[in-house]
Amino acid sequence: QVQFVESGGGSAQPGGSLRLSCAASGFSFSRSVMAWYRQAPGKERELVATVTKTDDKRNYADSAKGRFTNSRDNYKNTVSLQMNNLKPDPTAVYYCSALVLGSAFYPWGQGTHVTVSS
């Protein structure tokens, strides 16, 4: 059974930082490209960051470039998203997933909520 358990969300002030984590299980983690997605209320889920199987390449949405850092631990089957210099943002939910042929393939986890406001 594939499972994603996201954590680390919360409230932060603009300019602050949060570190999200995701524990994955039930599939071949080390053979999977992993990704973080973000969904704002009333909007579609959007891709934020990806990391290749061996962590040799990381890609980011334009909104995340220079501020977010995506990483993985293939021993612990976890991915992390370090978010710095946060911009004001109403509550959004961040999810992790594994990509198959470039798209999220497995059922979503519960996500972790992030609110950035002063």
Backbone as CSV, one residue per row, in Angstrom:
resi,resn,N_x,N_y,N_z,CA_x,CA_y,CA_z,C_x,C_y,C_z
1,GLN,0.847,-1.193,0.000,0.000,0.000,0.000,0.886,1.248,0.000
2,VAL,0.719,2.052,-1.015,1.523,3.262,-1.128,1.006,4.301,-0.129
3,GLN,1.947,4.942,0.533,1.560,5.939,1.518,2.550,7.087,1.506
4,PHE,2.016,8.294,1.597,2.813,9.503,1.752,2.331,10.210,3.010
5,VAL,3.259,10.514,3.897,2.904,11.211,5.125,3.712,12.500,5.183
6,GLU,3.040,13.603,4.920,3.692,14.908,4.925,3.598,15.541,6.307
7,SER,4.623,16.309,6.649,4.635,16.993,7.942,5.484,18.252,7.851
8,GLY,5.440,19.041,8.896,6.287,20.220,8.975,5.617,21.533,8.624
9,GLY,4.382,21.474,8.175,3.680,22.696,7.839,3.316,23.486,9.083
10,GLY,2.765,24.655,8.860,2.363,25.510,9.960,2.236,26.936,9.476
11,SER,2.341,27.857,10.399,2.247,29.274,10.069,3.617,29.914,10.133
12,ALA,3.853,30.832,9.254,5.117,31.561,9.248,4.849,32.986,8.790
13,GLN,5.759,33.849,9.136,5.666,35.232,8.687,6.386,35.387,7.356
14,PRO,6.000,36.366,6.582,6.747,36.629,5.336,8.234,36.794,5.639
15,GLY,9.043,36.174,4.816,10.483,36.193,5.042,10.985,35.057,5.898
16,GLY,10.081,34.351,6.508,10.460,33.248,7.372,10.713,31.961,6.604
17,SER,10.887,30.894,7.361,11.225,29.599,6.773,10.380,28.490,7.389
18,LEU,10.200,27.471,6.600,9.597,26.229,7.067,10.287,25.080,6.353
19,ARG,10.331,23.957,7.017,10.897,22.761,6.405,9.844,21.666,6.426
20,LEU,9.468,21.232,5.241,8.486,20.167,5.104,9.192,18.839,4.914
21,SER,8.583,17.792,5.419,9.114,16.451,5.244,8.014,15.523,4.757
22,CYS,8.431,14.479,4.079,7.477,13.483,3.588,8.102,12.113,3.725
23,ALA,7.411,11.235,4.413,7.822,9.839,4.529,6.994,9.022,3.550
24,ALA,7.676,8.281,2.703,6.996,7.519,1.663,7.213,6.028,1.889
25,SER,6.239,5.241,1.503,6.355,3.799,1.651,5.442,3.104,0.656
26,GLY,5.720,1.811,0.441,4.836,1.001,-0.391,5.206,0.945,-1.862
27,PHE,6.305,1.542,-2.234,6.761,1.489,-3.634,8.276,1.614,-3.614
28,SER,8.876,1.493,-4.786,10.331,1.541,-4.880,10.807,2.991,-4.857
29,PHE,11.015,3.487,-3.662,11.341,4.894,-3.475,12.615,5.295,-4.206
30,SER,13.662,4.512,-4.048,14.962,4.887,-4.614,14.969,4.860,-6.135
31,ARG,13.966,4.268,-6.727,13.864,4.213,-8.181,12.866,5.227,-8.729
32,SER,12.390,6.097,-7.864,11.330,7.022,-8.258,11.786,8.469,-8.199
33,VAL,11.398,9.214,-9.205,11.523,10.665,-9.135,10.465,11.147,-8.146
34,MET,10.856,11.997,-7.244,9.932,12.497,-6.221,9.630,13.963,-6.455
35,ALA,8.456,14.364,-6.021,8.015,15.725,-6.293,7.224,16.285,-5.122
36,TRP,7.229,17.603,-5.034,6.363,18.338,-4.125,5.364,19.136,-4.957
37,TYR,4.128,19.134,-4.476,3.061,19.893,-5.101,2.447,20.828,-4.071
38,ARG,1.792,21.843,-4.575,1.104,22.807,-3.734,-0.298,23.029,-4.277
39,GLN,-1.265,23.080,-3.371,-2.637,23.374,-3.780,-3.221,24.464,-2.905
40,ALA,-3.561,25.567,-3.532,-4.225,26.668,-2.839,-5.733,26.459,-2.906
41,PRO,-6.472,27.039,-1.982,-7.931,26.858,-1.978,-8.560,27.255,-3.309
42,GLY,-9.372,26.367,-3.852,-10.074,26.656,-5.080,-9.242,26.577,-6.338
43,LYS,-8.000,26.144,-6.199,-7.121,26.072,-7.363,-6.607,24.652,-7.561
44,GLU,-6.107,24.404,-8.746,-5.556,23.089,-9.039,-4.202,22.905,-8.360
45,ARG,-3.891,21.661,-8.139,-2.590,21.345,-7.575,-1.494,21.693,-8.587
46,GLU,-0.427,22.285,-8.110,0.650,22.681,-9.022,1.983,22.115,-8.535
47,LEU,2.814,21.806,-9.495,4.120,21.237,-9.188,5.054,22.323,-8.667
48,VAL,5.724,22.024,-7.588,6.636,22.982,-6.967,8.094,22.593,-7.189
49,ALA,8.405,21.312,-7.000,9.804,20.885,-7.081,9.869,19.394,-7.359
50,THR,10.937,19.002,-8.037,11.191,17.584,-8.265,12.650,17.281,-7.943
51,VAL,12.901,16.019,-7.640,14.270,15.569,-7.404,14.417,14.195,-8.036
52,THR,15.515,13.999,-8.745,15.724,12.737,-9.438,16.043,11.619,-8.457
53,LYS,16.112,10.392,-8.985,16.276,9.204,-8.153,17.532,9.274,-7.280
54,THR,18.610,9.756,-7.853,19.875,9.806,-7.123,20.200,11.206,-6.614
55,ASP,19.223,12.084,-6.671,19.390,13.458,-6.184,20.472,14.208,-6.945
56,ASP,20.652,13.869,-8.214,21.666,14.567,-8.990,21.098,15.763,-9.731
57,LYS,19.783,15.864,-9.717,19.173,17.003,-10.390,17.883,17.378,-9.664
58,ARG,17.729,18.667,-9.446,16.538,19.192,-8.792,15.950,20.289,-9.659
59,ASN,14.669,20.257,-9.827,13.990,21.281,-10.614,12.943,21.974,-9.757
60,TYR,12.709,23.241,-10.088,11.783,24.043,-9.293,10.868,24.857,-10.185
61,ALA,9.654,25.077,-9.692,8.787,26.046,-10.345,9.426,27.426,-10.211
62,ASP,9.081,28.306,-11.126,9.658,29.653,-11.075,9.407,30.322,-9.732
63,SER,8.261,30.058,-9.150,7.910,30.689,-7.876,8.775,30.195,-6.727
64,ALA,9.428,29.051,-6.914,10.228,28.454,-5.851,11.733,28.626,-6.049
65,LYS,12.126,28.960,-7.228,13.557,29.060,-7.529,14.244,30.094,-6.644
66,GLY,15.377,29.703,-6.102,16.145,30.602,-5.266,15.681,30.671,-3.830
67,ARG,14.521,30.096,-3.532,13.992,30.158,-2.171,13.790,28.785,-1.565
68,PHE,13.437,27.810,-2.381,13.150,26.466,-1.885,14.279,25.516,-2.269
69,THR,14.536,24.549,-1.408,15.510,23.502,-1.692,14.873,22.151,-1.402
70,ASN,14.925,21.318,-2.384,14.315,20.000,-2.382,15.414,18.965,-2.192
71,SER,15.205,17.984,-1.330,16.224,16.953,-1.147,15.565,15.637,-0.794
72,ARG,16.339,14.562,-0.811,15.803,13.246,-0.511,16.827,12.419,0.243
73,ASP,16.331,11.411,0.931,17.172,10.444,1.638,16.681,9.057,1.239
74,ASN,17.445,8.391,0.404,17.022,7.088,-0.094,17.181,5.970,0.927
75,TYR,17.827,6.236,2.027,17.924,5.252,3.112,16.692,5.317,4.014
76,LYS,16.196,6.532,4.185,15.037,6.717,5.057,13.729,6.817,4.288
77,ASN,13.797,6.805,2.968,12.612,6.966,2.117,11.861,8.259,2.455
78,THR,12.607,9.322,2.520,12.007,10.622,2.823,12.457,11.677,1.814
79,VAL,11.607,12.661,1.627,11.960,13.854,0.880,11.662,15.059,1.756
80,SER,12.404,16.114,1.519,12.227,17.332,2.297,12.148,18.532,1.370
81,LEU,11.483,19.554,1.857,11.404,20.806,1.120,11.694,21.936,2.094
82,GLN,12.863,22.516,1.961,13.234,23.666,2.772,12.739,24.918,2.079
83,MET,11.878,25.642,2.738,11.292,26.839,2.146,11.783,28.055,2.913
84,ASN,12.534,28.909,2.239,13.067,30.123,2.840,12.460,31.350,2.178
85,ASN,12.583,32.466,2.857,12.081,33.734,2.321,10.643,33.570,1.829
86,LEU,9.823,33.051,2.695,8.442,32.775,2.327,7.701,34.056,1.970
87,LYS,6.881,33.934,0.947,6.068,35.060,0.499,4.684,34.973,1.133
88,PRO,4.026,36.115,1.330,2.666,36.070,1.883,1.783,35.169,1.030
89,ASP,1.038,34.302,1.693,0.269,33.297,0.971,-0.825,32.793,1.900
90,PRO,-2.060,32.819,1.444,-3.087,32.174,2.273,-2.808,30.687,2.358
91,THR,-3.486,30.021,3.207,-3.205,28.616,3.455,-3.205,27.795,2.181
92,ALA,-2.121,27.084,1.979,-2.012,26.129,0.884,-1.623,24.788,1.488
93,VAL,-1.922,23.740,0.770,-1.579,22.400,1.231,-0.468,21.865,0.326
94,TYR,0.583,21.373,0.952,1.704,20.807,0.230,1.646,19.284,0.301
95,TYR,1.865,18.679,-0.836,1.847,17.225,-0.959,3.146,16.751,-1.593
96,CYS,3.542,15.546,-1.249,4.628,14.922,-1.993,4.048,13.753,-2.774
97,SER,4.774,13.355,-3.797,4.347,12.216,-4.600,5.521,11.676,-5.381
98,ALA,5.331,10.510,-5.941,6.292,9.928,-6.853,5.782,10.131,-8.273
99,LEU,6.673,10.457,-9.173,6.288,10.684,-10.560,6.512,9.433,-11.391
100,VAL,5.582,9.158,-12.232,5.722,8.112,-13.229,5.420,8.760,-14.577
101,LEU,6.376,8.701,-15.469,6.253,9.361,-16.773,5.886,10.829,-16.606
102,GLY,6.468,11.434,-15.582,6.317,12.859,-15.397,5.089,13.323,-14.652
103,SER,4.250,12.391,-14.228,3.030,12.782,-13.522,2.909,12.040,-12.198
104,ALA,2.251,12.677,-11.244,1.992,12.018,-9.969,1.138,10.792,-10.225
105,PHE,1.577,9.679,-9.672,0.960,8.414,-10.044,0.107,7.812,-8.944
106,TYR,0.514,7.970,-7.719,-0.152,7.266,-6.612,-1.177,8.164,-5.921
107,PRO,-2.048,7.566,-5.134,-3.005,8.376,-4.364,-2.282,9.366,-3.469
108,TRP,-2.883,10.520,-3.295,-2.271,11.573,-2.496,-2.364,11.273,-1.004
109,GLY,-1.389,11.797,-0.259,-1.464,11.753,1.191,-2.360,12.870,1.691
110,GLN,-2.303,13.105,2.984,-3.178,14.126,3.565,-2.626,15.531,3.384
111,GLY,-1.363,15.626,3.027,-0.728,16.920,2.834,-0.420,17.608,4.152
112,THR,0.280,18.723,4.039,0.578,19.536,5.213,0.281,20.993,4.869
113,HIS,-0.416,21.678,5.792,-0.880,23.029,5.532,0.199,24.061,5.834
114,VAL,0.308,25.038,4.970,1.264,26.130,5.151,0.528,27.458,4.990
115,THR,0.685,28.310,5.984,0.107,29.657,5.929,1.217,30.667,6.155
116,VAL,1.305,31.627,5.270,2.321,32.673,5.397,1.602,34.027,5.467
117,SER,1.626,34.605,6.613,0.961,35.901,6.777,1.588,36.649,7.936
118,SER,1.388,37.956,7.909,1.924,38.773,9.005,0.833,39.067,10.024
